[in-house]
Amino acid sequence: MLLVRPLDVDPKADDTVRTVQQFISKSIGRDASSYVKQIRVDVLNFYSAVMLIREELEKLSPAELIVNLSGGMRALMLETLTAVLAYKTNQGNWENISVEVELENRSGNILIGGRIFGIICSPLREEMKDLLKELKRGDKRISELAKMFDVDLATAYRWVARLRKEGIVELRRENGKKGSKVRLTDEAAAMV
């Protein structure tokens, strides 16, 4: 576990570290200090903080990444999230990340799947952006998309295949009809 904390002395951060270590110790039945790594960052130097966090992630190279953003240090949360996005953009696999954001007064959490970040960070050509805007208006057959964008069917199929691979679109078969329609995933619909 990687805990990112401010460089300055912070009693609240110290309490949090103790609480996390105690929780892990109880869970595994032994001292958790070897399972918890702390890094201290200068929250006033955004780029330096992001670089330190990202470098630490690269050293650890976790198979699965669960990011918990909680506490009152908004700058530290933003630096951590930025570093994670930069790290995962280089990795290219968005399926094994989730971000958990704690609500105010610890009243609950919002869990955000990695696919949404993959969509945000995905570089798309202009015609693909236009295609997504068209799909926002409604589901379309691949042949309809080919006609709309004046491309051959093979090109339209390649576009859809790439967007499916990135979790941006999915195919939906209509009851009793031949073929499928292309539709935006829920995550993509929120971003288009």
SETI-308623 format. One line per field, with one value per residue: residue number from 1; x, y, z of N, C-alpha, C in turn. Coordinates in pm, whole numbers. Each point is the difference from the previous one (the first is absolute). Layout:
REM SETI-308623
resi = NUM:...
nxx = X:...
nyy = Y:...
nzz = Z:...
caxx = X:...
cayy = Y:...
cazz = Z:...
cxx = X:...
cyy = Y:...
czz = Z:...
***
This chain:
REM SETI-308623
resi = 1:2:3:4:5:6:7:8:9:10:11:12:13:14:15:16:17:18:19:20:21:22:23:24:25:26:27:28:29:30:31:32:33:34:35:36:37:38:39:40:41:42:43:44:45:46:47:48:49:50:51:52:53:54:55:56:57:58:59:60:61:62:63:64:65:66:67:68:69:70:71:72:73:74:75:76:77:78:79:80:81:82:83:84:85:86:87:88:89:90:91:92:93:94:95:96:97:98:99:100:101:102:103:104:105:106:107:108:109:110:111:112:113:114:115:116:117:118:119:120:121:122:123:124:125:126:127:128:129:130:131:132:133:134:135:136:137:138:139:140:141:142:143:144:145:146:147:148:149:150:151:152:153:154:155:156:157:158:159:160:161:162:163:164:165:166:167:168:169:170:171:172:173:174:175:176:177:178:179:180:181:182:183:184:185:186:187:188:189:190:191:192
nxx = 85:-37:53:-73:98:-40:88:-83:34:-74:-48:-84:105:67:-113:-11:130:-10:-110:59:113:-76:-71:109:60:-118:-3:130:-25:63:120:-64:100:26:-130:40:2:73:-59:92:-99:62:-109:91:68:-104:83:67:-114:-52:115:7:-127:10:115:-67:-103:88:56:-117:-34:-103:-42:-43:-74:-12:-57:31:-90:59:-66:58:106:-79:101:15:-132:3:104:-61:-118:61:72:-109:-65:104:7:-132:12:114:-74:-100:1:-124:2:127:-80:-11:-81:30:-108:56:-127:-51:56:81:-92:110:4:66:-35:114:-55:105:-107:-60:106:-16:-129:19:86:-103:110:-93:-7:0:18:85:49:-5:59:76:15:18:81:39:-25:69:-40:107:-39:93:-89:-83:88:21:-131:-26:104:-75:-4:94:-72:111:6:-130:20:109:-70:-105:82:62:-114:-33:119:-24:-107:8:-5:-123:-12:-116:-35:-70:-104:24:102:38:118:93:-32:69:39:-8:111:-47:121:-2:-124:56:87:-96
nyy = -116:95:66:92:71:109:80:99:28:-110:43:59:31:38:58:49:26:44:65:36:28:56:58:28:43:54:49:24:53:100:44:113:36:-129:10:95:59:91:92:91:82:91:14:89:-109:36:51:50:34:41:58:41:31:56:56:27:40:62:37:30:61:53:-125:41:102:14:109:28:86:26:65:97:-69:93:81:-65:7:126:21:-70:54:116:-33:-43:106:72:-65:1:126:-4:-52:84:-56:30:-130:11:103:39:104:9:74:38:-16:121:27:-57:61:-30:-85:61:-107:37:-71:-73:-63:69:-34:-125:26:57:-98:-50:-1:82:-52:112:-86:-55:120:28:-118:29:120:-65:-85:117:27:-115:-124:-51:-45:-92:-59:37:-42:-106:-3:18:-82:-49:-115:-85:-108:-38:126:1:-122:50:109:-74:-79:110:60:-118:-11:128:-77:58:-104:-42:-126:38:-125:32:-13:-119:83:3:-32:89:73:106:-11:118:-35:-38:-55:-46:-41:-27:-42:-42
nzz = 0:-83:100:-61:53:64:-56:24:124:8:117:-84:-78:111:42:-123:-2:124:-36:-111:65:94:-94:-69:110:32:-124:8:122:-58:33:-25:80:-23:25:81:-117:62:-74:22:-33:-70:73:33:-32:-74:-89:101:59:-115:-25:125:-4:-121:38:110:-73:-77:116:53:-112:64:24:117:-35:130:-44:125:-41:113:90:66:-40:-52:31:112:12:-42:78:96:-25:-12:106:57:-47:36:113:17:-41:67:96:-26:120:-33:-28:36:-16:124:-2:126:-5:113:32:1:112:-88:-74:-67:-102:-95:-69:-56:-98:-30:-54:96:72:-42:16:117:24:-64:-77:-42:-122:-73:-102:87:29:-131:-18:105:-53:-115:62:46:-128:-9:26:-62:-118:-12:-75:98:90:-77:-20:129:12:-97:70:-41:-19:-64:-44:-24:-50:-60:-34:-32:-66:-42:-27:-52:-57:-22:-20:-118:-84:-21:-35:-50:19:-108:80:-51:12:-126:50:28:106:-34:126:58:65:117:16:-124:17:116:-92:-81
caxx = -85:74:-68:58:-30:73:138:-3:-54:-146:-53:-111:60:59:-112:-50:98:-14:-127:14:91:-71:-102:68:56:-109:-48:96:47:140:39:-26:92:68:-100:-42:109:-43:83:-37:13:-24:-129:2:70:-84:72:93:-79:-48:114:39:-103:6:122:-20:-89:80:85:-85:-64:-106:-86:-130:18:-119:39:-99:18:-78:68:-30:104:-41:117:65:-85:13:135:-1:-79:74:112:-57:-42:121:56:-85:1:117:-24:-99:-106:-84:-95:41:10:-124:23:-103:0:-80:-91:16:-44:14:-135:1:103:-35:99:10:76:109:-34:-31:127:49:-74:48:139:15:11:-87:2:-119:-118:-51:-73:-128:-77:-53:-108:-114:-54:-68:-137:-72:73:8:64:131:-23:-48:116:84:-63:3:136:52:114:-42:-47:116:50:-97:19:125:-27:-83:83:91:-80:-44:117:25:-115:-75:-127:-32:-98:-126:-82:-143:-82:-60:57:136:101:4:17:110:-46:99:-10:-46:114:29:-113:20:115:-16
cayy = 116:125:115:127:97:126:8:66:-77:11:-97:-77:-103:-100:-81:-84:-106:-94:-71:-93:-107:-84:-75:-105:-95:-84:-82:-105:-68:32:140:42:105:-38:2:138:91:139:100:136:90:143:24:132:-15:-98:-85:-83:-100:-97:-79:-93:-104:-84:-81:-105:-98:-75:-94:-104:-67:-88:-69:63:129:58:132:56:143:41:99:138:67:-8:8:-132:-94:31:-43:-146:-43:35:-95:-131:7:2:-136:-94:33:-70:-144:-30:-90:74:-91:-40:115:63:116:11:136:5:114:85:-55:-146:-54:-103:9:-16:-84:33:-101:51:25:143:70:-39:80:139:9:-60:96:-35:87:84:-70:-88:87:29:-124:-11:98:-56:-109:63:26:-127:-116:-6:-115:36:47:139:83:8:96:133:55:-18:-91:-136:-80:-54:108:15:-116:22:102:-59:-99:73:60:-111:-44:100:8:122:-43:-142:-40:-45:-72:28:-122:-41:67:-41:102:68:145:49:97:44:-56:101:85:91:93:106:84:58
cazz = 0:-10:59:-40:105:-17:47:131:112:-1:98:-58:-87:90:51:-109:-23:113:-15:-112:41:97:-74:-77:98:48:-112:-38:120:33:-21:-138:-46:-125:-109:-22:-37:2:-67:37:-114:21:-65:-64:-128:-69:-95:76:72:-99:-46:108:15:-120:7:100:-63:-98:75:58:-113:53:-97:16:65:61:49:91:18:115:83:-34:-79:-140:-88:5:-74:-142:-40:-4:-115:-121:-12:-36:-140:-82:7:-72:-142:-55:9:-103:42:95:64:135:89:46:85:102:55:122:8:117:129:-7:-15:-102:-103:-141:-65:-142:-73:-81:-140:-21:-16:-131:-99:10:-44:-132:-109:-112:-116:-9:-52:106:94:-65:5:135:13:-73:81:114:-47:-9:-50:-146:-62:-56:-138:9:33:-120:-91:61:-1:-135:2:-35:113:73:88:109:88:76:102:105:71:89:106:87:77:104:90:-30:-60:5:-101:59:-98:11:0:-126:-116:-37:25:129:0:83:98:98:134:96:36:-113:-14:99:-38:-135
cxx = 90:-85:74:-44:81:139:5:-54:-150:-56:-116:52:63:-108:-52:94:-11:-126:8:89:-68:-105:64:58:-107:-46:93:60:146:26:-12:102:72:-95:-43:123:-56:94:-55:28:-28:-128:-6:73:-67:81:100:-75:-49:114:43:-99:7:124:-15:-93:76:91:-83:-66:-111:-84:-140:20:-134:45:-111:34:-91:82:-25:101:-30:119:70:-82:13:137:6:-76:73:116:-50:-42:120:64:-82:-5:117:-19:-101:-113:-82:-95:36:28:-140:38:-120:11:-93:-84:25:-59:2:-135:-9:112:-63:113:-4:89:102:-35:-29:128:65:-66:52:138:24:12:-84:15:-133:-123:-57:-75:-137:-92:-63:-114:-127:-65:-70:-147:-83:86:-6:60:134:-16:-51:116:90:-57:10:137:71:131:-50:-34:115:56:-93:12:126:-22:-77:81:94:-77:-54:114:29:-118:-87:-136:-20:-103:-123:-84:-147:-77:-60:56:142:97:-15:9:114:-59:114:-17:-47:112:28:-110:14:108:-16:-91
cyy = 123:112:126:103:126:-6:59:-95:26:-105:-84:-110:-110:-92:-95:-117:-105:-84:-104:-117:-94:-88:-116:-105:-95:-96:-117:-73:21:148:39:98:-36:2:142:85:141:82:136:91:143:35:135:-2:-114:-96:-93:-112:-109:-91:-102:-116:-96:-90:-115:-109:-85:-101:-118:-86:-94:-63:59:128:50:129:52:147:44:99:140:69:-15:2:-136:-104:23:-43:-152:-51:29:-98:-138:-1:1:-139:-97:30:-69:-151:-45:-93:66:-91:-29:120:42:112:13:140:2:127:79:-70:-153:-70:-108:23:-7:-83:26:-105:63:34:147:79:-36:79:142:13:-56:107:-46:101:74:-76:-96:81:35:-123:-16:99:-50:-112:53:27:-128:-110:-4:-134:46:51:144:95:18:102:143:67:-23:-80:-139:-78:-54:104:18:-116:16:103:-61:-102:69:58:-106:-45:95:19:122:-32:-149:-28:-55:-63:33:-131:-25:65:-50:114:65:149:35:101:38:-79:111:96:102:103:116:99:69:121
czz = 0:59:-40:104:-19:62:141:107:5:95:-56:-91:85:56:-107:-25:111:-15:-112:39:100:-69:-76:93:52:-109:-31:120:33:-32:-148:-55:-129:-120:-36:-29:-3:-87:37:-119:42:-76:-69:-134:-77:-86:70:72:-96:-45:106:14:-119:2:100:-54:-101:68:51:-109:44:-111:3:79:51:67:89:21:114:82:-53:-89:-149:-95:-6:-76:-151:-53:-13:-121:-131:-22:-42:-146:-94:-4:-84:-149:-68:1:-104:40:110:76:146:91:43:95:93:61:120:1:128:124:1:-12:-106:-99:-138:-61:-150:-66:-93:-143:-26:-21:-133:-111:-1:-62:-140:-108:-119:-113:-8:-49:103:104:-56:4:139:24:-70:81:125:-35:-10:-59:-152:-42:-59:-143:-3:29:-121:-97:53:-14:-132:-2:-41:127:84:97:118:99:85:110:118:80:99:119:96:90:115:94:-23:-62:23:-109:71:-110:26:-10:-138:-125:-23:28:136:-21:94:97:92:129:94:38:-110:-16:99:-42:-134:6
***
